[in-house]
């Protein structure tokens, strides 16, 4: 990827709603070129346009990263369950003896505890580790340039 495209992506990561006219002034890239670049990036590089939420302000004060280990024969079933669960923000397949790492979002610790109990009742979880997310230090901060 050339430097112009990387700079354009960096600006979009800061504010994906920035107008192309403003980006054009910042980068000295013609608007028509930016439009074409955006069209190409949407089909090749940009996977999703979304917003980032402040869960605390929405009343979801308990977040955790949970590591789960499960037998291979139940892995696909658990994965489908996790993907469909509204309390799961992210699901990652990981290694080193673990099957998944999930980020959960709940109103309180009791709700999280009940969620984990149901997972353990419905699936043969061999290992589980819970890490509560206390404070967000950096989020979506990877910079291309």
C-alpha positions as a printed NumPy array, in Angstrom:
array([[  0.   ,   0.   ,   0.   ],
       [  1.363,   3.426,  -0.86 ],
       [  1.87 ,   6.24 ,   1.654],
       [ -1.161,   8.214,   0.451],
       [ -3.475,   5.267,   1.073],
       [ -1.965,   4.617,   4.491],
       [ -2.388,   8.289,   5.438],
       [ -5.999,   8.183,   4.249],
       [ -6.67 ,   5.054,   6.331],
       [ -5.034,   6.654,   9.376],
       [ -7.357,   9.659,   9.12 ],
       [-10.397,   7.399,   8.689],
       [ -9.383,   5.454,  11.812],
       [ -9.321,   8.721,  13.771],
       [-12.739,   9.796,  12.453],
       [-14.47 ,   7.615,   9.888],
       [-17.144,  10.273,   9.371],
       [-14.693,  12.973,   8.3  ],
       [-15.754,  14.587,   5.039],
       [-13.644,  13.846,   2.   ],
       [-13.245,  17.592,   1.402],
       [-11.597,  17.995,   4.822],
       [ -9.417,  14.913,   4.265],
       [ -8.429,  16.268,   0.851],
       [ -7.234,  19.521,   2.432],
       [ -5.268,  17.615,   5.103],
       [ -3.617,  15.201,   2.679],
       [ -3.465,  17.262,  -0.536],
       [ -5.08 ,  14.327,  -2.35 ],
       [ -7.876,  15.228,  -4.824],
       [-11.409,  14.369,  -3.645],
       [-12.021,  12.201,  -6.699],
       [ -8.92 ,  10.155,  -5.86 ],
       [-10.038,   9.815,  -2.218],
       [-13.467,   8.66 ,  -3.385],
       [-11.913,   5.997,  -5.62 ],
       [ -9.531,   4.935,  -2.83 ],
       [-12.428,   4.627,  -0.38 ],
       [-14.401,   2.515,  -2.846],
       [-11.413,   0.185,  -3.358],
       [-10.674,  -0.007,   0.397],
       [-14.288,  -0.905,   1.225],
       [-14.111,  -3.908,  -1.053],
       [-10.603,  -5.014,  -0.038],
       [ -9.369,  -3.714,   3.334],
       [-12.131,  -2.116,   5.41 ],
       [-14.091,  -4.935,   7.024],
       [-16.671,  -2.961,   9.008],
       [-17.679,   0.611,   9.702],
       [-18.911,   0.928,  13.259],
       [-18.982,   3.107,  16.357],
       [-17.213,   2.549,  19.666],
       [-19.439,   2.693,  22.749],
       [-18.815,   3.83 ,  26.314],
       [-20.425,   0.822,  28.015],
       [-20.314,   2.44 ,  31.474],
       [-22.506,   5.322,  30.286],
       [-24.991,   2.774,  28.951],
       [-25.199,   1.057,  32.346],
       [-22.95 ,  -1.906,  31.506],
       [-20.384,  -1.584,  34.266],
       [-18.865,  -5.08 ,  34.169],
       [-16.624,  -6.188,  31.339],
       [-14.307,  -9.172,  31.302],
       [-11.954, -11.099,  29.076],
       [-12.651, -14.788,  29.576],
       [-10.371, -17.584,  28.399],
       [-12.142, -20.875,  27.696],
       [-10.766, -24.337,  26.963],
       [-13.083, -27.022,  25.596],
       [-12.739, -30.397,  23.885],
       [-12.49 , -30.303,  20.101],
       [-15.794, -32.171,  19.647],
       [-17.731, -29.336,  21.372],
       [-15.688, -26.423,  20.041],
       [-17.901, -25.61 ,  17.052],
       [-21.099, -25.768,  19.129],
       [-19.639, -23.41 ,  21.74 ],
       [-18.422, -21.049,  19.032],
       [-21.93 , -20.793,  17.553],
       [-23.38 , -20.188,  21.018],
       [-20.869, -17.427,  21.778],
       [-21.395, -15.694,  18.432],
       [-25.164, -15.54 ,  19.   ],
       [-25.004, -14.388,  22.619],
       [-25.877, -10.678,  23.036],
       [-23.491, -10.271,  26.009],
       [-20.453, -11.2  ,  23.922],
       [-18.695,  -8.255,  22.318],
       [-15.773, -10.179,  20.767],
       [-14.852, -13.82 ,  20.22 ],
       [-11.317, -14.875,  19.336],
       [ -9.997, -18.36 ,  18.585],
       [ -6.663, -18.64 ,  20.427],
       [ -3.913, -21.162,  21.143],
       [ -1.601, -22.398,  23.955],
       [ -4.136, -24.769,  25.472],
       [ -7.104, -22.401,  25.17 ],
       [ -9.971, -22.558,  22.675],
       [-11.497, -19.069,  22.826],
       [-11.005, -15.667,  24.362],
       [-14.225, -13.727,  24.728],
       [-14.995, -10.184,  25.799],
       [-18.239, -10.021,  27.749],
       [-20.304,  -6.96 ,  28.632],
       [-22.735,  -7.065,  31.575],
       [-24.598,  -4.689,  33.857],
       [-23.001,  -6.141,  36.992],
       [-20.815,  -8.946,  38.331],
       [-23.841, -11.085,  39.264],
       [-25.054, -11.037,  35.656],
       [-21.582, -12.064,  34.452],
       [-21.438, -14.847,  37.057],
       [-24.833, -16.193,  35.921],
       [-23.67 , -16.074,  32.3  ],
       [-20.533, -18.083,  33.134],
       [-22.534, -20.611,  35.17 ],
       [-24.835, -21.24 ,  32.183],
       [-21.845, -21.725,  29.879],
       [-20.362, -24.24 ,  32.322],
       [-23.707, -26.058,  32.675],
       [-24.303, -26.301,  28.928],
       [-20.766, -27.107,  27.799],
       [-17.949, -29.263,  29.075],
       [-15.506, -26.416,  29.781],
       [-12.203, -27.932,  30.928],
       [-10.562, -24.641,  31.941],
       [-11.732, -21.082,  32.417],
       [ -9.951, -17.891,  33.399],
       [-11.732, -14.561,  33.995],
       [ -9.968, -11.207,  33.787],
       [-12.077,  -8.184,  34.709],
       [-11.509,  -5.093,  32.591],
       [-10.996,  -2.282,  35.089],
       [-10.128,   0.685,  32.878],
       [ -9.625,   1.232,  29.184],
       [ -6.142,   2.592,  28.607],
       [ -6.01 ,   2.386,  24.799],
       [ -8.579,   1.194,  22.303],
       [ -8.395,   0.856,  18.546],
       [ -5.183,   2.821,  18.527],
       [ -3.047,   0.958,  15.994],
       [ -1.527,   3.513,  13.626],
       [ -0.538,   2.687,  10.098],
       [  1.987,   5.484,   9.691]])
